[in-house]
Amino acid sequence: MTDRFNNVRELLLVRIGEITLKGLNRGRFVARLIGNMRRRIKDLGEFSIEQSHSRIWIHSLSGNPLMKEVAKRLSSVFGIVSISPALEFEPDWETLVRVVEDYAKDILAGAGKRTFKLETRRVNKEFPMSSYEVSSELGARLLTKYPDQLSVQMVDPDIIFHVEIRDMIYVYHETISGHAGLPVGMSGRGMLLLSGGIDSPVAGYMMASRGMIIEAVYFHTFPYTSQQALDKVENLARILSRYAGRIAFHVVDFTDIQLELNDKVPEDMLTVVMRRVMMRIAEKLARERNAKAIITGESLGQVASQTAEALMTTDIVVDLPVFRPLIGLDKNDTVTLARKIGTFETSILPYDDCCTVFVSKHPKTHPSLLDAERAESRIDMDAIIEASKEKISTKLIDLSFEKSD
């Protein structure tokens, strides 16, 4: 359409939500969000990204034809509530009429009869018509122009034409939902215990939505768990990076440790002790990576190792806080979130990780600290944790590139 009218430009109108409540720190949150946006679309061209009030305006500086792809990518950037592709032009009534008529023509092409309404927001009070007058007059013009294709419906119409009158006029009809939250990078760094299950990727997503940079650690027990199992977890990290940005993916060769645990730990305490070892290794790695918390996908009472006593018994071995964003969720709620973010189909692939291969048949559901200490009495725990740092490999996973440390 921009080639039909002089001085009409395409742009993206980005809405932000929670960030607007940040008071004196708001500028830092906005700057981080814009930086995250630029990184997400850096390979698509040059863009002007400017913020005012609760909006961010994105213009292509190179006549970019990929604005739909830009909107798609940005919709998964935390901090963005929604995005609308829009047209921008000078606040002139006759131009507004022509643009809206032509805009409607493009939308209606090839479609049957549609219902519609106009919604006008007049921020610029110098514009000579009120919001109601603009909506009424434009609606009448559209009905006259397209009598066989449009009819007015004020509740739940097929199309809502939005007109915003500011220093410039903006016209749009589409709203692409974002994931809201806070910009990644505003809440420190967390070490996610990532398995091949449904829960842990969702836990990582939820903490990233609160502004936390996510790193992931996976405990691999080849050949008892397959290369496909490792590939599965790496793919989960890749999907998670759509929302969290670049993720450092750490793989711990856990086979020798797991075999030692199997040999020396009572069977009913094996799961709890295995979790305690994982937590110790994760904390050591977290401190080396300047992470301030450990993240897990546990939900209270979901399995035997997730009772209050079992969780307390595993938490006691680390000093960093342990974030469990799923702790009070029903499994169905977690599955719904997994489907929403695109991890579910990968999580249910039939490749087991060590947490399922080496699970106790009859685990102790209410272990005490004394139970755990007795179970670990034959293990040189300091030696295991120290040796683990030689068994960790790291890969950086990003939407646009991957490289090894």
Contacts in CASP RR format, 6 or more apart in sequence:
PFRMAT RR
TARGET T0000
AUTHOR 0000-0000-0000
METHOD contacts of the structure
MODEL  1
MTDRFNNVRELLLVRIGEITLKGLNRGRFVARLIGNMRRRIKDLGEFSIE
QSHSRIWIHSLSGNPLMKEVAKRLSSVFGIVSISPALEFEPDWETLVRVV
EDYAKDILAGAGKRTFKLETRRVNKEFPMSSYEVSSELGARLLTKYPDQL
SVQMVDPDIIFHVEIRDMIYVYHETISGHAGLPVGMSGRGMLLLSGGIDS
PVAGYMMASRGMIIEAVYFHTFPYTSQQALDKVENLARILSRYAGRIAFH
VVDFTDIQLELNDKVPEDMLTVVMRRVMMRIAEKLARERNAKAIITGESL
GQVASQTAEALMTTDIVVDLPVFRPLIGLDKNDTVTLARKIGTFETSILP
YDDCCTVFVSKHPKTHPSLLDAERAESRIDMDAIIEASKEKISTKLIDLS
FEKSD
1 8 0 8 1.000
1 10 0 8 1.000
1 87 0 8 1.000
1 99 0 8 1.000
1 102 0 8 1.000
1 103 0 8 1.000
1 106 0 8 1.000
2 8 0 8 1.000
2 9 0 8 1.000
2 10 0 8 1.000
2 87 0 8 1.000
4 102 0 8 1.000
5 89 0 8 1.000
5 95 0 8 1.000
5 98 0 8 1.000
5 99 0 8 1.000
5 102 0 8 1.000
7 89 0 8 1.000
7 90 0 8 1.000
8 87 0 8 1.000
8 88 0 8 1.000
8 89 0 8 1.000
8 95 0 8 1.000
8 99 0 8 1.000
9 59 0 8 1.000
9 87 0 8 1.000
9 88 0 8 1.000
9 89 0 8 1.000
10 60 0 8 1.000
10 67 0 8 1.000
10 85 0 8 1.000
10 86 0 8 1.000
10 87 0 8 1.000
10 88 0 8 1.000
11 57 0 8 1.000
11 58 0 8 1.000
11 59 0 8 1.000
11 60 0 8 1.000
11 85 0 8 1.000
11 86 0 8 1.000
11 87 0 8 1.000
11 88 0 8 1.000
11 170 0 8 1.000
12 57 0 8 1.000
12 58 0 8 1.000
12 67 0 8 1.000
12 70 0 8 1.000
12 71 0 8 1.000
12 74 0 8 1.000
12 83 0 8 1.000
12 84 0 8 1.000
12 85 0 8 1.000
12 86 0 8 1.000
13 55 0 8 1.000
13 56 0 8 1.000
13 57 0 8 1.000
13 83 0 8 1.000
13 84 0 8 1.000
13 85 0 8 1.000
13 86 0 8 1.000
13 170 0 8 1.000
13 172 0 8 1.000
14 37 0 8 1.000
14 55 0 8 1.000
14 56 0 8 1.000
14 57 0 8 1.000
14 58 0 8 1.000
14 74 0 8 1.000
14 80 0 8 1.000
14 82 0 8 1.000
14 83 0 8 1.000
15 54 0 8 1.000
15 55 0 8 1.000
15 56 0 8 1.000
15 80 0 8 1.000
15 81 0 8 1.000
15 82 0 8 1.000
15 83 0 8 1.000
15 84 0 8 1.000
16 30 0 8 1.000
16 33 0 8 1.000
16 51 0 8 1.000
16 54 0 8 1.000
16 55 0 8 1.000
16 56 0 8 1.000
16 79 0 8 1.000
16 80 0 8 1.000
16 81 0 8 1.000
17 54 0 8 1.000
17 79 0 8 1.000
17 81 0 8 1.000
17 180 0 8 1.000
17 181 0 8 1.000
18 79 0 8 1.000
18 180 0 8 1.000
18 181 0 8 1.000
18 182 0 8 1.000
19 26 0 8 1.000
19 29 0 8 1.000
19 30 0 8 1.000
19 33 0 8 1.000
19 79 0 8 1.000
19 182 0 8 1.000
19 183 0 8 1.000
20 26 0 8 1.000
20 53 0 8 1.000
20 54 0 8 1.000
22 28 0 8 1.000
22 29 0 8 1.000
28 186 0 8 1.000
29 182 0 8 1.000
29 183 0 8 1.000
29 186 0 8 1.000
30 51 0 8 1.000
30 56 0 8 1.000
32 183 0 8 1.000
32 184 0 8 1.000
32 185 0 8 1.000
32 186 0 8 1.000
33 56 0 8 1.000
33 77 0 8 1.000
33 79 0 8 1.000
33 80 0 8 1.000
33 183 0 8 1.000
34 49 0 8 1.000
34 51 0 8 1.000
34 56 0 8 1.000
36 77 0 8 1.000
36 78 0 8 1.000
36 183 0 8 1.000
36 184 0 8 1.000
36 185 0 8 1.000
36 245 0 8 1.000
37 49 0 8 1.000
37 56 0 8 1.000
37 58 0 8 1.000
37 74 0 8 1.000
37 77 0 8 1.000
37 80 0 8 1.000
38 47 0 8 1.000
38 49 0 8 1.000
39 245 0 8 1.000
40 73 0 8 1.000
40 74 0 8 1.000
40 77 0 8 1.000
40 245 0 8 1.000
40 399 0 8 1.000
41 47 0 8 1.000
41 70 0 8 1.000
41 73 0 8 1.000
41 74 0 8 1.000
42 400 0 8 1.000
43 400 0 8 1.000
44 64 0 8 1.000
44 66 0 8 1.000
44 69 0 8 1.000
44 70 0 8 1.000
44 73 0 8 1.000
45 60 0 8 1.000
45 61 0 8 1.000
45 62 0 8 1.000
45 64 0 8 1.000
45 66 0 8 1.000
46 60 0 8 1.000
46 61 0 8 1.000
46 62 0 8 1.000
46 64 0 8 1.000
47 58 0 8 1.000
47 59 0 8 1.000
47 60 0 8 1.000
47 61 0 8 1.000
47 64 0 8 1.000
47 70 0 8 1.000
48 57 0 8 1.000
48 58 0 8 1.000
48 59 0 8 1.000
48 60 0 8 1.000
48 61 0 8 1.000
49 56 0 8 1.000
49 57 0 8 1.000
49 58 0 8 1.000
50 56 0 8 1.000
50 57 0 8 1.000
51 57 0 8 1.000
58 70 0 8 1.000
58 74 0 8 1.000
60 67 0 8 1.000
64 70 0 8 1.000
67 85 0 8 1.000
68 85 0 8 1.000
71 83 0 8 1.000
71 85 0 8 1.000
71 176 0 8 1.000
72 176 0 8 1.000
73 399 0 8 1.000
74 80 0 8 1.000
74 83 0 8 1.000
75 83 0 8 1.000
75 176 0 8 1.000
75 177 0 8 1.000
75 178 0 8 1.000
75 179 0 8 1.000
76 178 0 8 1.000
76 179 0 8 1.000
76 242 0 8 1.000
76 243 0 8 1.000
77 179 0 8 1.000
77 183 0 8 1.000
77 243 0 8 1.000
78 179 0 8 1.000
78 180 0 8 1.000
78 181 0 8 1.000
78 182 0 8 1.000
78 183 0 8 1.000
78 184 0 8 1.000
78 208 0 8 1.000
78 209 0 8 1.000
78 211 0 8 1.000
78 243 0 8 1.000
78 244 0 8 1.000
79 179 0 8 1.000
79 180 0 8 1.000
79 181 0 8 1.000
79 182 0 8 1.000
79 183 0 8 1.000
80 178 0 8 1.000
80 179 0 8 1.000
80 180 0 8 1.000
81 177 0 8 1.000
81 178 0 8 1.000
81 180 0 8 1.000
82 175 0 8 1.000
82 176 0 8 1.000
82 177 0 8 1.000
82 178 0 8 1.000
83 175 0 8 1.000
83 176 0 8 1.000
83 178 0 8 1.000
84 162 0 8 1.000
84 172 0 8 1.000
84 173 0 8 1.000
84 174 0 8 1.000
84 175 0 8 1.000
84 176 0 8 1.000
85 172 0 8 1.000
85 174 0 8 1.000
86 170 0 8 1.000
86 171 0 8 1.000
86 172 0 8 1.000
87 99 0 8 1.000
87 103 0 8 1.000
87 170 0 8 1.000
87 171 0 8 1.000
87 172 0 8 1.000
88 168 0 8 1.000
88 169 0 8 1.000
88 170 0 8 1.000
89 95 0 8 1.000
89 96 0 8 1.000
89 99 0 8 1.000
89 168 0 8 1.000
89 169 0 8 1.000
90 168 0 8 1.000
90 169 0 8 1.000
91 124 0 8 1.000
91 127 0 8 1.000
91 165 0 8 1.000
91 166 0 8 1.000
91 167 0 8 1.000
91 168 0 8 1.000
91 169 0 8 1.000
92 169 0 8 1.000
93 128 0 8 1.000
93 129 0 8 1.000
95 169 0 8 1.000
96 134 0 8 1.000
96 138 0 8 1.000
96 163 0 8 1.000
96 169 0 8 1.000
96 171 0 8 1.000
97 138 0 8 1.000
97 141 0 8 1.000
99 171 0 8 1.000
100 138 0 8 1.000
100 141 0 8 1.000
100 142 0 8 1.000
100 161 0 8 1.000
100 163 0 8 1.000
100 171 0 8 1.000
101 141 0 8 1.000
101 142 0 8 1.000
101 145 0 8 1.000
103 161 0 8 1.000
103 171 0 8 1.000
103 173 0 8 1.000
104 116 0 8 1.000
104 142 0 8 1.000
104 145 0 8 1.000
104 146 0 8 1.000
104 150 0 8 1.000
104 161 0 8 1.000
105 146 0 8 1.000
107 114 0 8 1.000
107 159 0 8 1.000
107 173 0 8 1.000
108 114 0 8 1.000
108 146 0 8 1.000
108 149 0 8 1.000
108 150 0 8 1.000
111 149 0 8 1.000
112 149 0 8 1.000
113 148 0 8 1.000
113 149 0 8 1.000
113 150 0 8 1.000
113 151 0 8 1.000
114 149 0 8 1.000
114 150 0 8 1.000
114 151 0 8 1.000
114 157 0 8 1.000
114 158 0 8 1.000
114 159 0 8 1.000
115 150 0 8 1.000
115 151 0 8 1.000
115 152 0 8 1.000
115 153 0 8 1.000
115 157 0 8 1.000
115 158 0 8 1.000
115 159 0 8 1.000
116 139 0 8 1.000
116 142 0 8 1.000
116 150 0 8 1.000
116 151 0 8 1.000
116 152 0 8 1.000
116 153 0 8 1.000
116 157 0 8 1.000
116 158 0 8 1.000
116 159 0 8 1.000
116 160 0 8 1.000
116 161 0 8 1.000
117 135 0 8 1.000
117 152 0 8 1.000
117 153 0 8 1.000
117 154 0 8 1.000
117 157 0 8 1.000
117 159 0 8 1.000
117 160 0 8 1.000
117 161 0 8 1.000
118 134 0 8 1.000
118 135 0 8 1.000
118 136 0 8 1.000
118 138 0 8 1.000
118 139 0 8 1.000
118 142 0 8 1.000
118 160 0 8 1.000
118 161 0 8 1.000
118 163 0 8 1.000
119 135 0 8 1.000
119 160 0 8 1.000
119 161 0 8 1.000
119 162 0 8 1.000
119 163 0 8 1.000
120 131 0 8 1.000
120 132 0 8 1.000
120 134 0 8 1.000
120 135 0 8 1.000
120 138 0 8 1.000
120 162 0 8 1.000
120 163 0 8 1.000
120 164 0 8 1.000
120 165 0 8 1.000
121 131 0 8 1.000
121 162 0 8 1.000
121 163 0 8 1.000
121 164 0 8 1.000
121 165 0 8 1.000
122 129 0 8 1.000
122 130 0 8 1.000
122 131 0 8 1.000
122 134 0 8 1.000
122 165 0 8 1.000
123 164 0 8 1.000
123 165 0 8 1.000
123 166 0 8 1.000
124 165 0 8 1.000
124 166 0 8 1.000
124 167 0 8 1.000
127 165 0 8 1.000
129 137 0 8 1.000
131 165 0 8 1.000
134 163 0 8 1.000
134 165 0 8 1.000
135 163 0 8 1.000
138 161 0 8 1.000
138 163 0 8 1.000
139 152 0 8 1.000
142 150 0 8 1.000
142 161 0 8 1.000
143 150 0 8 1.000
143 151 0 8 1.000
143 152 0 8 1.000
159 173 0 8 1.000
160 173 0 8 1.000
161 171 0 8 1.000
161 173 0 8 1.000
162 170 0 8 1.000
162 171 0 8 1.000
162 172 0 8 1.000
162 173 0 8 1.000
163 169 0 8 1.000
163 170 0 8 1.000
163 171 0 8 1.000
164 170 0 8 1.000
164 171 0 8 1.000
179 209 0 8 1.000
179 243 0 8 1.000
180 209 0 8 1.000
181 209 0 8 1.000
181 210 0 8 1.000
181 211 0 8 1.000
182 209 0 8 1.000
182 210 0 8 1.000
182 211 0 8 1.000
183 211 0 8 1.000
184 208 0 8 1.000
184 211 0 8 1.000
184 212 0 8 1.000
184 213 0 8 1.000
184 214 0 8 1.000
184 244 0 8 1.000
184 245 0 8 1.000
185 211 0 8 1.000
185 212 0 8 1.000
185 213 0 8 1.000
186 211 0 8 1.000
187 210 0 8 1.000
187 211 0 8 1.000
187 212 0 8 1.000
188 211 0 8 1.000
188 212 0 8 1.000
188 213 0 8 1.000
188 291 0 8 1.000
188 292 0 8 1.000
189 212 0 8 1.000
189 213 0 8 1.000
189 214 0 8 1.000
189 215 0 8 1.000
189 289 0 8 1.000
189 290 0 8 1.000
189 291 0 8 1.000
189 292 0 8 1.000
190 207 0 8 1.000
190 212 0 8 1.000
190 213 0 8 1.000
190 214 0 8 1.000
190 215 0 8 1.000
190 286 0 8 1.000
190 291 0 8 1.000
190 292 0 8 1.000
190 293 0 8 1.000
190 294 0 8 1.000
190 295 0 8 1.000
190 323 0 8 1.000
191 215 0 8 1.000
191 216 0 8 1.000
191 217 0 8 1.000
191 282 0 8 1.000
191 283 0 8 1.000
191 285 0 8 1.000
191 286 0 8 1.000
191 289 0 8 1.000
191 291 0 8 1.000
191 293 0 8 1.000
191 294 0 8 1.000
191 295 0 8 1.000
192 200 0 8 1.000
192 203 0 8 1.000
192 204 0 8 1.000
192 207 0 8 1.000
192 214 0 8 1.000
192 215 0 8 1.000
192 216 0 8 1.000
192 217 0 8 1.000
192 295 0 8 1.000
192 296 0 8 1.000
193 200 0 8 1.000
193 216 0 8 1.000
193 217 0 8 1.000
193 278 0 8 1.000
193 279 0 8 1.000
193 282 0 8 1.000
193 294 0 8 1.000
193 295 0 8 1.000
193 296 0 8 1.000
193 297 0 8 1.000
194 200 0 8 1.000
194 201 0 8 1.000
194 204 0 8 1.000
194 216 0 8 1.000
194 217 0 8 1.000
194 218 0 8 1.000
194 233 0 8 1.000
194 236 0 8 1.000
194 237 0 8 1.000
194 249 0 8 1.000
195 218 0 8 1.000
195 233 0 8 1.000
195 353 0 8 1.000
195 355 0 8 1.000
196 218 0 8 1.000
196 229 0 8 1.000
196 232 0 8 1.000
196 233 0 8 1.000
196 236 0 8 1.000
196 347 0 8 1.000
196 351 0 8 1.000
196 353 0 8 1.000
197 236 0 8 1.000
197 347 0 8 1.000
197 353 0 8 1.000
198 334 0 8 1.000
198 335 0 8 1.000
198 338 0 8 1.000
198 343 0 8 1.000
198 344 0 8 1.000
198 347 0 8 1.000
198 348 0 8 1.000
199 297 0 8 1.000
199 298 0 8 1.000
199 299 0 8 1.000
199 302 0 8 1.000
199 326 0 8 1.000
199 334 0 8 1.000
200 236 0 8 1.000
200 296 0 8 1.000
200 297 0 8 1.000
201 236 0 8 1.000
201 239 0 8 1.000
201 240 0 8 1.000
201 338 0 8 1.000
201 341 0 8 1.000
201 343 0 8 1.000
201 347 0 8 1.000
202 297 0 8 1.000
202 325 0 8 1.000
202 326 0 8 1.000
202 334 0 8 1.000
202 337 0 8 1.000
202 338 0 8 1.000
202 341 0 8 1.000
202 343 0 8 1.000
203 295 0 8 1.000
203 296 0 8 1.000
203 297 0 8 1.000
203 323 0 8 1.000
203 324 0 8 1.000
203 325 0 8 1.000
203 326 0 8 1.000
204 214 0 8 1.000
204 240 0 8 1.000
204 244 0 8 1.000
204 295 0 8 1.000
204 297 0 8 1.000
204 325 0 8 1.000
205 240 0 8 1.000
205 243 0 8 1.000
205 244 0 8 1.000
205 337 0 8 1.000
205 341 0 8 1.000
205 343 0 8 1.000
206 325 0 8 1.000
206 326 0 8 1.000
206 337 0 8 1.000
207 214 0 8 1.000
207 295 0 8 1.000
207 323 0 8 1.000
207 325 0 8 1.000
208 214 0 8 1.000
208 240 0 8 1.000
208 243 0 8 1.000
208 244 0 8 1.000
208 245 0 8 1.000
209 243 0 8 1.000
212 293 0 8 1.000
212 295 0 8 1.000
213 244 0 8 1.000
214 240 0 8 1.000
214 244 0 8 1.000
214 245 0 8 1.000
214 247 0 8 1.000
214 295 0 8 1.000
215 247 0 8 1.000
215 248 0 8 1.000
215 249 0 8 1.000
215 250 0 8 1.000
215 286 0 8 1.000
215 289 0 8 1.000
215 291 0 8 1.000
216 237 0 8 1.000
216 240 0 8 1.000
216 247 0 8 1.000
216 248 0 8 1.000
216 249 0 8 1.000
216 250 0 8 1.000
217 250 0 8 1.000
217 251 0 8 1.000
217 252 0 8 1.000
217 281 0 8 1.000
217 282 0 8 1.000
217 285 0 8 1.000
217 392 0 8 1.000
218 230 0 8 1.000
218 233 0 8 1.000
218 234 0 8 1.000
218 249 0 8 1.000
218 250 0 8 1.000
218 251 0 8 1.000
218 252 0 8 1.000
218 353 0 8 1.000
219 252 0 8 1.000
219 254 0 8 1.000
219 278 0 8 1.000
219 281 0 8 1.000
219 353 0 8 1.000
219 354 0 8 1.000
219 355 0 8 1.000
220 229 0 8 1.000
220 230 0 8 1.000
220 251 0 8 1.000
220 252 0 8 1.000
220 253 0 8 1.000
220 254 0 8 1.000
220 255 0 8 1.000
220 353 0 8 1.000
220 354 0 8 1.000
221 254 0 8 1.000
221 255 0 8 1.000
221 258 0 8 1.000
221 353 0 8 1.000
221 354 0 8 1.000
221 357 0 8 1.000
221 358 0 8 1.000
222 230 0 8 1.000
222 253 0 8 1.000
222 255 0 8 1.000
223 255 0 8 1.000
224 255 0 8 1.000
224 258 0 8 1.000
224 354 0 8 1.000
224 357 0 8 1.000
224 358 0 8 1.000
225 351 0 8 1.000
225 352 0 8 1.000
225 353 0 8 1.000
225 354 0 8 1.000
225 357 0 8 1.000
226 351 0 8 1.000
228 349 0 8 1.000
228 351 0 8 1.000
229 351 0 8 1.000
229 352 0 8 1.000
229 353 0 8 1.000
230 251 0 8 1.000
231 351 0 8 1.000
232 346 0 8 1.000
232 349 0 8 1.000
232 351 0 8 1.000
233 353 0 8 1.000
234 249 0 8 1.000
234 395 0 8 1.000
234 397 0 8 1.000
235 346 0 8 1.000
236 343 0 8 1.000
236 346 0 8 1.000
236 347 0 8 1.000
237 247 0 8 1.000
237 249 0 8 1.000
237 397 0 8 1.000
238 397 0 8 1.000
239 341 0 8 1.000
239 342 0 8 1.000
239 343 0 8 1.000
239 346 0 8 1.000
240 247 0 8 1.000
240 341 0 8 1.000
240 343 0 8 1.000
241 247 0 8 1.000
241 397 0 8 1.000
241 398 0 8 1.000
241 399 0 8 1.000
242 341 0 8 1.000
242 399 0 8 1.000
243 341 0 8 1.000
245 398 0 8 1.000
245 399 0 8 1.000
246 396 0 8 1.000
246 397 0 8 1.000
246 398 0 8 1.000
247 396 0 8 1.000
247 397 0 8 1.000
247 398 0 8 1.000
248 289 0 8 1.000
248 394 0 8 1.000
248 395 0 8 1.000
248 396 0 8 1.000
248 397 0 8 1.000
248 405 0 8 1.000
249 394 0 8 1.000
249 395 0 8 1.000
249 396 0 8 1.000
249 397 0 8 1.000
250 285 0 8 1.000
250 392 0 8 1.000
250 393 0 8 1.000
250 394 0 8 1.000
251 392 0 8 1.000
251 393 0 8 1.000
251 394 0 8 1.000
251 395 0 8 1.000
252 281 0 8 1.000
252 388 0 8 1.000
252 391 0 8 1.000
252 392 0 8 1.000
253 391 0 8 1.000
253 392 0 8 1.000
253 393 0 8 1.000
254 354 0 8 1.000
254 391 0 8 1.000
256 391 0 8 1.000
257 277 0 8 1.000
257 384 0 8 1.000
257 388 0 8 1.000
257 391 0 8 1.000
258 274 0 8 1.000
258 354 0 8 1.000
258 358 0 8 1.000
260 379 0 8 1.000
260 384 0 8 1.000
261 270 0 8 1.000
261 273 0 8 1.000
261 274 0 8 1.000
261 277 0 8 1.000
261 358 0 8 1.000
261 379 0 8 1.000
262 270 0 8 1.000
262 358 0 8 1.000
264 378 0 8 1.000
264 379 0 8 1.000
265 273 0 8 1.000
265 274 0 8 1.000
265 375 0 8 1.000
265 376 0 8 1.000
265 378 0 8 1.000
265 379 0 8 1.000
266 375 0 8 1.000
267 360 0 8 1.000
267 361 0 8 1.000
267 362 0 8 1.000
268 360 0 8 1.000
268 362 0 8 1.000
268 363 0 8 1.000
268 364 0 8 1.000
269 360 0 8 1.000
269 363 0 8 1.000
269 364 0 8 1.000
269 367 0 8 1.000
269 371 0 8 1.000
269 372 0 8 1.000
269 375 0 8 1.000
270 358 0 8 1.000
270 359 0 8 1.000
270 360 0 8 1.000
270 363 0 8 1.000
271 304 0 8 1.000
271 305 0 8 1.000
271 355 0 8 1.000
271 359 0 8 1.000
271 360 0 8 1.000
271 363 0 8 1.000
272 305 0 8 1.000
272 310 0 8 1.000
272 313 0 8 1.000
272 314 0 8 1.000
272 363 0 8 1.000
272 364 0 8 1.000
272 367 0 8 1.000
272 371 0 8 1.000
272 372 0 8 1.000
272 375 0 8 1.000
273 372 0 8 1.000
273 375 0 8 1.000
273 376 0 8 1.000
273 379 0 8 1.000
274 354 0 8 1.000
274 355 0 8 1.000
274 358 0 8 1.000
275 305 0 8 1.000
275 310 0 8 1.000
275 314 0 8 1.000
276 313 0 8 1.000
276 314 0 8 1.000
276 317 0 8 1.000
276 372 0 8 1.000
276 376 0 8 1.000
277 381 0 8 1.000
277 384 0 8 1.000
277 385 0 8 1.000
279 294 0 8 1.000
279 314 0 8 1.000
279 315 0 8 1.000
279 317 0 8 1.000
279 318 0 8 1.000
279 322 0 8 1.000
280 317 0 8 1.000
280 318 0 8 1.000
280 381 0 8 1.000
280 385 0 8 1.000
281 385 0 8 1.000
281 388 0 8 1.000
282 294 0 8 1.000
282 318 0 8 1.000
283 294 0 8 1.000
283 318 0 8 1.000
283 319 0 8 1.000
283 320 0 8 1.000
284 385 0 8 1.000
284 388 0 8 1.000
284 389 0 8 1.000
285 291 0 8 1.000
285 389 0 8 1.000
285 392 0 8 1.000
286 292 0 8 1.000
286 293 0 8 1.000
286 294 0 8 1.000
286 320 0 8 1.000
287 320 0 8 1.000
291 320 0 8 1.000
292 320 0 8 1.000
292 321 0 8 1.000
293 320 0 8 1.000
293 321 0 8 1.000
293 322 0 8 1.000
293 323 0 8 1.000
294 318 0 8 1.000
294 320 0 8 1.000
294 321 0 8 1.000
294 322 0 8 1.000
294 323 0 8 1.000
295 322 0 8 1.000
295 323 0 8 1.000
295 324 0 8 1.000
295 325 0 8 1.000
296 322 0 8 1.000
296 323 0 8 1.000
296 324 0 8 1.000
297 324 0 8 1.000
297 325 0 8 1.000
297 326 0 8 1.000
298 305 0 8 1.000
298 306 0 8 1.000
298 311 0 8 1.000
298 324 0 8 1.000
298 326 0 8 1.000
298 327 0 8 1.000
299 306 0 8 1.000
299 324 0 8 1.000
299 326 0 8 1.000
299 327 0 8 1.000
299 328 0 8 1.000
299 329 0 8 1.000
299 331 0 8 1.000
299 334 0 8 1.000
300 306 0 8 1.000
300 307 0 8 1.000
300 308 0 8 1.000
300 311 0 8 1.000
300 327 0 8 1.000
300 328 0 8 1.000
301 307 0 8 1.000
302 331 0 8 1.000
304 310 0 8 1.000
304 360 0 8 1.000
304 363 0 8 1.000
304 364 0 8 1.000
304 365 0 8 1.000
305 314 0 8 1.000
305 363 0 8 1.000
307 365 0 8 1.000
307 366 0 8 1.000
309 365 0 8 1.000
309 366 0 8 1.000
309 367 0 8 1.000
309 368 0 8 1.000
310 365 0 8 1.000
310 366 0 8 1.000
310 367 0 8 1.000
311 324 0 8 1.000
312 369 0 8 1.000
313 367 0 8 1.000
313 368 0 8 1.000
313 369 0 8 1.000
313 371 0 8 1.000
313 372 0 8 1.000
315 322 0 8 1.000
316 369 0 8 1.000
326 334 0 8 1.000
335 344 0 8 1.000
338 344 0 8 1.000
338 347 0 8 1.000
364 371 0 8 1.000
393 404 0 8 1.000
394 404 0 8 1.000
394 405 0 8 1.000
395 402 0 8 1.000
395 403 0 8 1.000
395 404 0 8 1.000
395 405 0 8 1.000
396 402 0 8 1.000
396 403 0 8 1.000
396 404 0 8 1.000
396 405 0 8 1.000
END
